[in-house]
């Protein structure tokens, strides 16, 4: 237990339709496979590369 309490939320945040993301988190708009054997073999991170590409093209 931390000195600031148990760490459990005492509030629930809902979106406009009343759905909560507590526990599951907010789903991503874009998906990309990560940590595949091919990625490790090539020492690549396609999720990072895609994120950088999206940010550069939208900026």
N, C-alpha and C positions, 0 to 999 in steps of 0.2 A: 504494500500500500504506500502510495506516495504521500508526501507531507501536505499535498493539496487535496486529498480525498481519494476516493476509489477509482476515479477515472471514468465512471459510467456517466453517460449523458443524462441530464435531467430535463431535456427539452426534445421535442420531436419537430422536425422541419418538414413541411409538406409542400408539394408543388401545387399548381393551380387546380389540378384535378383531384387533389387530396391524396396523392401517392407519396409514400415516404421512401427514402433511400437509405434509411438507417440499417446498417448491417451489410447490405449489398453494394452500397455506393452508387454513384451516378454512372450509368453505362456510357462507354465512349461512342462518339459519333463515327469514328473510323476504327476499323480493326485491322490488325496486322499480326501474322504469326510471329512469335518470339521464342528464342531459345531452342530452335530446332537443331538437329545434328548438323545440318548443312551450314547453318549460321555459325556454329562453333568452329566447324572445319575451315571455313573461309574467314574467320575472325571478323564477322560482320554483325551489324545490328540494324536489320531492315526497318524495325519500328522507329528507331531514332532517325534513320535516314529519311523515312517517309514524313515524320513529324517536321524535320527541318525543311523538307521540300514544300510541304503544305504551308508552313509559316512564311517561307520566302515568297511563295506565289500569291499569298493573300495580303502581304504587306505592302 
